[in-house]
Amino acid sequence: MPKYIRFDKDVTQQYGGREVYAIVNKRCGTPIGNVFWYPPWRQWTARFNDDAVWSQDCLADVREFILSL
């Protein structure tokens, strides 16, 4: 279970014909990126907001979430 972030399914968006997940800061509830299916690479990917700062722990949590999809 990630300590500082959570992954929320964004029911208002789809990309590449699949769902999009918001990466949300647990402390303030601010979206700081998203996880989505990228058709050209045929895999799940992540995009991070320009002003978001990432620790290795949070990046590992994103990686684990992508692997779980």
Backbone hydrogen bonds, N-H to C=O, Kabsch-Sander energy under -0.5 kcal/mol:
donor,donor_aa,acceptor,acceptor_aa,energy
6,R,24,V,-1.9
8,D,6,R,-0.5
8,D,22,A,-2.4
10,D,20,V,-3.2
11,V,9,K,-1.0
13,Q,10,D,-1.5
15,Y,18,R,-2.5
18,R,15,Y,-1.5
20,V,10,D,-0.6
20,V,13,Q,-0.7
21,Y,35,V,-2.7
22,A,8,D,-3.3
23,I,33,G,-2.7
24,V,6,R,-2.8
24,V,22,A,-0.7
25,N,30,T,-2.7
26,K,4,Y,-2.7
26,K,24,V,-0.5
29,G,25,N,-2.5
32,I,23,I,-3.5
33,G,23,I,-0.8
34,N,47,R,-2.6
35,V,21,Y,-2.8
36,F,45,T,-2.3
37,W,19,E,-0.5
38,Y,43,Q,-2.7
41,W,38,Y,-1.1
42,R,38,Y,-1.2
43,Q,38,Y,-1.2
45,T,36,F,-3.0
47,R,34,N,-2.6
49,N,32,I,-2.3
52,A,49,N,-1.4
59,L,55,S,-2.3
60,A,56,Q,-2.2
61,D,57,D,-2.0
62,V,58,C,-2.2
63,R,59,L,-2.3
64,E,60,A,-2.6
65,F,61,D,-2.2
66,I,62,V,-2.5
67,L,63,R,-2.6
68,S,64,E,-1.6
69,L,65,F,-0.9
69,L,66,I,-0.9
